[in-house]
Structure formats: C-alpha cells, structure tokens
Amino acid sequence: MKLLRLRTNLHPQTKDDVPLIVYTVGTEEQRAMSRLKGFSANQLFVTFAGSGSFRPLGEKKWDIVEPGSLLFIPSDLPHEYVPQGDEPWQVGYVTYFERTPGVLREWGFGETPLQRKLGDTSRLFALLEAMWRMLGHGYDCWQAAETLFAFLLALKKEASAEAPPFRAATPDPAQLRRSVVDNAVRFLHDHLQREVTMTELSARIGYSQKQLVRLFRARLGVTPMQYLLRIRLQTARTLLREHPHMTVRQTAAYIGMEPVYLTRLFRREFGVTPSSYAAGMTGSDD
C-alpha cells in the first residue's frame, strides 16, 4: 500500500454552501486507538491489508475488520480499535463533515457504525489519493466534495457487489395483479398527450393485451383504453374549470385528442360542450 501521510483541511468551516467537507485524508499502518469522546468528524476506513477489531466504548463485543472491507464510524461516537494478527493493519481513511447532517443516512452513513465487505478497492484508493492531493495549498472545497461524493458512491457500489444475491420471496398473486394495474395506470396518467395504444401499453407493462384487459376489468371495471379516455375527459374538465382562458384546442392538445373529438365526447359525458362549460353556462360540474 502506498503511504499517504496525513493531510488535513485546517479550515473546515468554509463560507461556501458545500454539502460535504473533507477534513483529513491518508493511509497508514493502523495502531491501537481509544477515543474516549469520539472523533470530531465522520470517519471512513478502508482496510487494504491485515485486519483489526473495533467496538464502540461500553460494548463487550468486538467486531472484526477484515481485509477489503469498509468501516464507518460516525462523529462523536466514543470507540476503540486495535490491530489483529501478525500482519500490519493497512488502512486508508477519509474523515468529513456534513453541512446538513443526515444526507447520507439512507446509504448507511448515519448515526451508527457500519461495516461492509467490499469488492475491488483499486478505484477507492485512486479516489482517496485524489482527495489527498487536493488538501493543502490551493484547496478547492467544491472539487474535494465532488471527489468525496464519488468515493462514497464507489463504496456503496463495491459493497453492493459483495452483497449476497437477493432472493425475493414468492410474490403474492393478488399483490402482483394490483402492481400490474398500478404501473399501467401510472403510465397512462404520465402520458396523456401520447397516442397510446393497447399494443404499446401491453408491451411496456409486459403482459398480453388480453391479460391486461382482464386485470383492468377486475380492478377498475373498465378496459385500459376506457380508463385512458375517462382520465382524459376528467383532466379536460379540470383544465377548463381552473384555466378558463385555455381554448378548447389547447385543452385537446394537452390531453392528446382532436378538438372535434373532444367536444363530442365531452358533451356525451358531461352533457355540455367544452366551450359552454368553460363559459360557465352550466350550473354544475357533474
């Protein structure tokens, strides 16, 4: 492992609105360490060789930190770690502050320690070295934050690569049928302006036209194309009510229909033409 002696950003409280601030970067043969008050920044350790043991202070159980693994320690957490075995415990580390704490919580970098087995660590070392070179004279907080984010993303990618294959439980048939209809409904709502056909819809959803029609009838009481027509007319009525300045032609274009066709279907559905509805010549929206 290439030695990168500790480099520090001694002015982490930048005035720029950068979300992530690199504090320290380096590589070393890790020695035993006890931090009674924790470390002031979040710590990321990548073990390149050797191994160690880690525990938050007060806990009896020690966790083994293996080669090719990540150890994340949140800021201000009292903890200790020690090398294990005869081989030197070689680690690379990055510590950082979050301008808005919790941004990375969903990735596992939150308020509790995290360990993950990693895949290829070569890119991680390259990103770590790039951050190391940035610290010092001419430090650019935005460039460092960008590289730190790439480092965090690479950590997540390599941790996912080492995760055991996901085995999904056998899906509930009723839930599967609901999800098929929900996906189709979402597509229709999102693409009112498109000339959607049953052939296209069934191909996108991955079900035959016959199956899709059957599922729609069972769930909604109408076919997919009948449902599309319904939401187009309801959308047209809403547009005419809330935007009376819109013309019938503009409304028709918004929902993917010809003006004459819209007028005919609108009158059949609501008992009044779109232009009359927009002018307030009906006493009811129903």
C-alpha positions, 0 to 999 in steps of 0.5 A: 500500500502506498503511504499517504501521510496525513493531510488535513483541511485546517479550515473546515468551516468554509463560507461556501454552501458545500454539502460535504467537507473533507477534513483529513485524508491518508493511509497508514499502518493502523495502531491501537486507538481509544477515543474516549469522546469520539472523533470530531468528524465522520470517519471512513476506513478502508482496510487494504491489508491485515485486519483489526477489531473495533467496538464502540466504548461500553460494548463487550463485543468486538467486531472484526475488520477484515481485509477489503472491507469498509468501516464507518464510524460516525462523529462523536461516537466514543470507540476503540480499535486495535490491530489483529494478527501478525500482519500490519493493519493497512488502512486508508481513511477519509474523515468529513463533515456534513453541512446538513447532517443526515444526507447520507443516512439512507446509504448507511452513513448515519448515526451508527457504525457500519461495516461492509465487505467490499469488492475491488478497492483499486478505484477507492484508493485512486479516489482517496489519493485524489482527495489527498492531493487536493488538501493543502495549498490551493484547496478547492472545497467544491472539487474535494466534495465532488471527489468525496461524493464519488468515493462514497458512491464507489463504496456503496457500489463495491459493497453492493457487489459483495452483497449476497444475491437477493432472493425475493420471496414468492410474490403474492398473486393478488399483490402482483395483479394490483402492481400490474394495474398500478404501473399501467395506470401510472403510465397512462396518467404520465402520458396523456398527450401520447397516442397510446395504444393497447399494443404499446401499453401491453408491451411496456407493462409486459403482459398480453393485451388480453391479460391486461384487459382482464386485470383492468376489468377486475380492478377498475371495471373498465378496459385500459383504453376506457380508463385512458379516455375517462382520465382524459375527459376528467383532466379536460374538465379540470383544465377548463374549470381552473384555466378558463382562458385555455381554448378548447384546442389547447385543452385537446392538445394537452390531453392528446385528442382532436378538438372535434373529438373532444367536444363530442365526447365531452358533451356525451359525458358531461352533457355540455360542450367544452366551450359552454362549460368553460363559459360557465353556462352550466350550473354544475360540474357533474 
